[in-house]
Amino acid sequence: MNTETMQTPTADANVGTENQHLKSSAVDDLAFGLLMNRTLGGSDSRRPSDKSANELDVEIILSQGKNLTKMNDQYVETYVVRGTKELYALLGAIYSYALQINESPLRDHILQRMREILQDVHEIKTQANTPWLTTVLRFIIPTDRQTAYNYSKVLQVAQEENLAAAELPNYIKERGGIAKITSTKDDAAEKKAVKKHKEDKTLMLRKILLANAKGSETVLQVPEKYVLNTVEGDKKAGTFEYAICVKTADNERRVVRFVQVPEALEKQLLTVVAESTVSDDLADTKAKLDILRQHMGITSGWGMEPGDVGYQPPGMPSLNPPPSSSTRATTAIA
């Protein structure tokens, strides 16, 4: 054996080994799994079956939860908040780039070359009538069609709003994010107003039906076996039940079954009925409903809510006694 090759490790060698160990340890400390274990005070070798009542300390468990809260807050701030801000800035830069193309005298040639590259390199076929912003976004993001489409919608709205590129990030933030921007502010406001009007008509129909139910003289006692319940699981049932009828040649309605439906489906049904039966002049319809309620002696319940004309809290004597059947009125739905 060659004694020259069998030497005792020197102090320098020991130091080198220790340094190497420290470096390795430092790298390991940054490993996410180990970082989590150190944060939680646990072990990566624990099993669910290992825990016992003696080991469970409520305060320690709660403090671990607080540590996770801090980690989540840090994650949101670092990756979500800052990431979103950077994304909006990126869209501003893309918008600026797109505007330069649109204003260039070479616009058509640039777009044609983009379409050719998309076809030849990425096998993405676009048409000459494809919106130019969509073509630009597909060229920039050729691997994600949906993202390119979503971004192009935002930039299309930005162009319609006549925004400068520097204004786009704040505009996106004010509108509630990329997914919320499908039309200009004015168009969005108009759509919101139309939706609100439809909802108000549906609510008005509900109140009219409930008020008429209070004065209805057609009362049926229906065995439960004739009621079909379509409400599943923990879904909420609607207010009304719906009759399945057959109209005969003698203009009779023969009731076959009653149906109980979920609240969501009921809202859809009432919306369809309200659109064709309730007047768009909701103020006039509301005035007629107030008269109907007064004739019915309705001061609470039956669709009446606090703030409605004639409302009185339940339990208080009515200021308007109910009229006789001969003086009952109905509210015109149409």
DABEL-V792588 format. One record per backbone hydrogen bond with DSSP energy under -1.0 kcal/mol. NH is the residue of the N-H (numbers start at 1). CO is the residue of the C=O. E is the energy in kcal/mol with one decimal. If there is no record, write none. Layout:
BEGIN
nh: [NH	NH]
co: [CO	CO]
e: [E	E]
END
This chain:
BEGIN
nh: [14	15	16	17	18	19	20	21	22	23	24	25	26	27	28	29	31	35	36	37	38	39	40	41	42	46	50	55	61	62	63	64	65	66	67	68	69	70	71	72	73	74	75	76	77	78	79	81	82	84	85	86	87	88	89	90	91	92	93	94	95	96	97	98	99	100	101	102	103	107	110	111	112	113	114	115	116	117	118	119	120	121	124	130	135	136	137	138	139	140	141	148	149	150	151	152	153	154	155	156	157	158	159	160	161	162	163	167	171	172	173	174	175	176	177	181	182	188	189	190	191	192	193	194	195	196	197	198	199	200	201	202	203	204	205	206	207	208	209	210	211	212	213	214	219	226	227	228	230	235	238	242	244	246	248	251	254	256	257	258	259	260	263	266	267	268	269	270	271	272	273	274	275	277	278	282	285	286	287	288	289	290	291	292	293	294	295	296	298	304	308	311	312	316	323	327]
co: [10	11	12	13	14	15	16	17	18	19	20	21	22	23	24	25	28	31	32	33	34	35	36	37	37	43	47	52	57	58	59	60	61	62	63	64	65	66	67	68	69	70	71	72	73	74	75	76	77	80	81	82	83	84	85	86	87	88	89	90	91	92	93	94	95	96	97	98	99	104	106	107	108	109	110	111	112	113	114	115	116	117	118	127	131	132	133	134	135	136	137	144	145	146	147	148	149	150	151	152	153	154	155	156	157	159	158	164	167	168	169	170	171	173	172	178	180	184	185	186	187	188	189	190	191	192	193	194	195	196	197	198	199	200	201	202	203	204	205	206	207	208	209	210	217	223	224	258	260	232	261	259	257	254	252	248	246	244	244	226	242	228	236	262	263	264	265	266	267	268	269	270	271	273	274	280	281	282	283	284	285	286	287	288	289	290	291	292	293	301	305	308	299	313	295	324]
e: [-2.0	-2.6	-2.3	-2.3	-2.7	-2.8	-2.5	-2.3	-2.7	-2.5	-2.4	-2.7	-2.6	-2.2	-2.6	-2.3	-1.6	-2.7	-2.4	-2.0	-2.5	-2.2	-2.7	-1.5	-1.7	-1.1	-1.9	-1.1	-2.4	-2.6	-2.4	-2.1	-1.8	-2.0	-2.0	-2.0	-1.9	-2.2	-2.4	-2.6	-2.6	-2.5	-2.3	-2.9	-2.4	-2.7	-3.2	-3.4	-1.4	-2.8	-2.2	-2.5	-2.2	-2.4	-1.9	-2.4	-2.4	-1.8	-1.9	-2.6	-2.6	-2.1	-2.2	-2.7	-2.5	-1.9	-1.7	-2.4	-1.9	-1.6	-2.7	-2.5	-2.1	-2.3	-2.3	-2.3	-2.1	-2.5	-2.5	-1.9	-3.1	-2.7	-3.0	-1.4	-1.9	-2.2	-2.5	-2.5	-2.1	-2.0	-3.0	-2.1	-2.2	-2.6	-2.6	-2.1	-1.9	-1.6	-2.4	-2.2	-2.1	-2.3	-2.1	-2.1	-2.2	-1.2	-2.5	-1.3	-1.9	-2.6	-2.0	-2.6	-1.9	-1.1	-2.5	-1.4	-1.1	-3.0	-2.6	-2.3	-2.6	-2.4	-2.2	-2.3	-2.5	-2.4	-2.2	-2.1	-2.2	-2.2	-2.1	-2.2	-2.3	-2.3	-2.4	-2.1	-2.1	-2.4	-2.6	-2.2	-2.3	-2.4	-1.9	-1.4	-1.0	-2.2	-2.0	-3.6	-2.8	-2.0	-2.8	-2.7	-3.7	-1.9	-2.2	-1.7	-2.8	-3.5	-1.1	-2.6	-3.0	-3.1	-3.1	-2.3	-2.1	-1.4	-2.3	-2.9	-2.1	-1.9	-2.2	-3.1	-2.0	-1.1	-2.2	-1.8	-2.0	-2.6	-1.9	-1.8	-2.2	-2.3	-1.7	-2.4	-2.7	-2.0	-2.4	-2.1	-2.6	-2.2	-2.4	-2.0	-2.9	-1.7	-1.5	-1.7]
END
